[in-house]
Amino acid sequence: MTVTAPTTTDWLACPGCTALVYRKRFRRALGVCPECGHHSRVGAAERTAQLLDEGSRVPVDLPSPPEDPLEFTDLRPYDERLREARRSTGMEDALLLSTGTVRGRPVVLCVLDFSFMGGSLGTAMGEGIARAADLALETRTPLVLVTASGGARMQEGILSLLQMAKTAQALAALDRAGVLTVSLVTDPTFGGVAASFATLADVIVAEPGARMGFAGPRVIAQTLGRELPEGFQTAEFLLSKGMVDDVRPRSELRAVLAGLLGGGDPAPPPPADPSPLLRDPAGLPERDAWESVGIARHEDRPTTLDYVHRVLDGFHELHGDRIAGDCPAIVGGMGSLDGRTVMVIGHQKGHTTRERVARNFGMPTPDGYRKAARLMRLAAKLGIPVLTLVDTPGAYPGPEAEERGQAVAIAESIRLMSQLPVPTVSVVTGEGGSGGALALGVADRVLCLSSAVYSVISPEGCAAILWRDGAMARQAASALRLDARELLRMGAVDAVVPEPGAGAHTDPAAAARALHGALRAALAELAGSTPSELLERRRRRFRDIGHNQIRRSAR
């Protein structure tokens, strides 16, 4: 048998680390260096093949691009540059449009190709994105955009600039219709593409190291006359600043897309009898309120993420408020509850000291409430229920939170929850502290676990203010009537979810099963309600809080 020795053409140098990589191995790795993980640029045709199921692609014709509308000439005539780009890429313009499936889920897929004049946004691409949105709207199919661009096409002048408005309008139409949009950001994505359709998608996922921004780093550095921070405008930087939902390697993108695209939403099955929800205060044992506070704060008590990974299938966490940051004290994302897609949002404390410090002890900043609001609006757009898990000592009280509008963020979250046109269920799983808890607690059904507490202020804070003695916290806890039995008696919660043993921390698996049953039961009660019915009952529920107690006292 004759063995052919590899030649120099069988190898290539990684653009990231310059290591020599066997070309076939590089292709098998989808253009990712096995040595350093650098994600090389991929053409539109190759990218499309990587994402769509084999044999599912159906090409969609794009409009004929205009031939040099400004008769523009720089060092070379524009029409000459166009002819060269078409000859070298085999594409008519920098966009490849297709329909197909991703692990069986149908999509409309738009892929930009940087090798065609830097993936620049011109009239042909703008019209192509708009037509793709029209097709997604007509077929009620999610739109997936894969971006790679240096910005607007200067050779088409003002006509290219106005494509930003055209594409923004196209995505706005999908917002109104409730059609999911997903953006996959690859390197680089700048200028008019970043400032229009790339960042207007419902979910933004970036490849590692991908850069995105309005102005390129060279322009910024030259304008400001200073060095930029290490990693500036990279995917990892953008994730820390709340601008993207996730950073995932190329090998995981198909799975991520399939999870986001989801499947059908069957009606929730009827709850098993007997009901897992306790509605009679007499069915709950009397408990010392201060004892409940201690159990609710137990460091081993399950957190939102503990419950989510036990209760939901295919949970995908989404990050960032798309304004300033990604508060780690609030987590949220989409998953499946018994085959039904839901949006889950909750406070996250952690267990160890290191985790609790990293999560700010479950005390959200304004970024956290604005992230929650973004996810609630996405749920409303997609018509999926919102489930919130409340466990916080309160909103973060630091000066930086006040500077960024903590009170406004909480108020807006309360108002938004009161107006969501989808079923909402809130569960106090641990500590419900003040407005920081209520910001996630305005729901159609408000439940609490049997060892949870919910109050206007912590017992320590109440004791310090009213007794002027923090040692009176036990008495304050009793006076505040913050335990589950009293909360149910006063109508602050609609039902209580019994915990196993001495508390959820003693058997997290059993606690998760109880929560699962409670969520099923609550959603089943809300099934079939119209948005207007949900809104009116929700309004009436909170309107009657306190008023009923006043009427009973007057008798």
NORTAZI-V412823 format. One record per pair of residues at least 12 apart in sequence whose ideal C-beta (glycine too) atoms are under 6 Angstrom apart, sorted by the first residue. I is the first residue (numbers start at 1). J is the second residue. Records with the same first field share a line. If there is no record, write none. Layout:
BEGIN
I = J, J
END
This chain:
BEGIN
10 = 23
14 = 33, 38
15 = 40
16 = 33, 36, 38
17 = 35, 36
19 = 35
30 = 50, 250
32 = 250
39 = 207, 208, 209, 250
41 = 114
43 = 113
44 = 96, 111, 113
47 = 111, 146
48 = 96, 98, 111
51 = 254
52 = 100
53 = 101
56 = 100, 101
57 = 98, 100
58 = 99
59 = 98
60 = 97
62 = 97, 128
63 = 127
65 = 93, 124
66 = 123
69 = 159
70 = 157
72 = 155
78 = 155
85 = 116, 117
89 = 115, 116
91 = 116
93 = 124, 125
94 = 112, 113, 116, 119, 125
95 = 112, 125, 128
96 = 111
97 = 110, 128, 132
102 = 254, 257, 258
103 = 258
105 = 258, 261
106 = 141
107 = 142, 144
108 = 132, 135, 136, 141, 143
109 = 144
110 = 132, 145
111 = 146
112 = 147, 148, 149
114 = 148
118 = 150
119 = 148, 149
120 = 150, 153
121 = 152, 160, 163, 192, 193
122 = 153, 156, 160
123 = 156, 159
126 = 163, 166, 167
129 = 167, 197
130 = 166, 170
133 = 170, 174
136 = 179
137 = 173, 177
142 = 180, 261
143 = 181
144 = 182
145 = 183, 197
146 = 184
147 = 185, 189, 193, 198
148 = 186
149 = 189, 193
150 = 190
151 = 190, 191, 192
152 = 191, 192
164 = 192, 196
167 = 196, 197
168 = 196
171 = 197, 200
178 = 381, 382, 383
180 = 202
181 = 201, 202
182 = 201, 203, 260
183 = 198, 201, 204
184 = 205
185 = 206, 210, 212
186 = 207, 210
187 = 210, 211
188 = 211
189 = 212
190 = 213, 216
194 = 212, 214
195 = 214
202 = 378
203 = 245, 260
204 = 244, 245
205 = 246, 248, 256
206 = 235, 244, 247
207 = 250
208 = 235, 247, 249
209 = 234
210 = 235
211 = 233, 234
213 = 233
235 = 247
242 = 320, 321, 324, 325, 326
243 = 320
245 = 318, 319
259 = 314, 316
262 = 341
265 = 340, 341
266 = 339
267 = 527
268 = 338, 340, 520, 523, 524
270 = 524
271 = 520, 521, 524
275 = 521
276 = 517, 518, 521
277 = 495, 518, 521
278 = 496
279 = 495
281 = 485, 488, 489
284 = 485
287 = 483
289 = 477, 478, 482, 483
290 = 474, 477
292 = 451, 453, 483
293 = 453, 477
295 = 451, 503
296 = 430, 431, 451, 452, 453
297 = 431
298 = 505
299 = 351
300 = 505
301 = 430, 504, 505
302 = 504, 508, 511
303 = 348, 349
304 = 331, 346, 348, 389
305 = 348
307 = 512, 515
308 = 344
310 = 512
311 = 512, 516
312 = 335, 337
313 = 336
314 = 335, 336
315 = 333, 335
316 = 333, 334
317 = 333
318 = 333
321 = 367, 370, 371, 374
324 = 367
325 = 367
327 = 364, 365, 367, 368
328 = 359
329 = 359, 360, 362, 363, 364, 368
330 = 364, 368, 371, 372
331 = 348
332 = 345, 375
341 = 384
342 = 384, 385, 387
343 = 375, 379, 384, 386
344 = 387
345 = 372, 375, 388
346 = 389
347 = 362, 391, 392
349 = 362
360 = 396
362 = 392
363 = 396
364 = 395
365 = 396, 401
366 = 401, 404, 405, 406, 409
369 = 409, 410, 413, 439
370 = 409
373 = 413, 416
376 = 416, 420
379 = 422
380 = 420, 421, 422
385 = 422, 423
386 = 424
387 = 425
388 = 426, 440
389 = 427, 429
390 = 428, 432, 437, 440, 441
391 = 429, 430, 431
392 = 433, 436, 437
393 = 431, 433
394 = 433, 434, 436
395 = 436
410 = 435, 439
413 = 439
414 = 439, 442
417 = 442
418 = 442
421 = 531
423 = 444, 526
424 = 443, 444
425 = 443, 445, 522
426 = 441, 443, 446
427 = 447
428 = 448, 452, 454
429 = 449
430 = 452
431 = 453
432 = 454
433 = 458
434 = 456, 457
444 = 526, 534, 538
445 = 494, 522
446 = 493, 494
447 = 495, 497, 518
448 = 484, 487, 493, 496
449 = 497, 499
450 = 484, 496, 498, 499
451 = 499, 503
452 = 484
453 = 482, 483
454 = 482, 487
455 = 480, 482
459 = 473, 476, 477
460 = 473
462 = 476
463 = 476
484 = 496
497 = 514, 518
499 = 511
END
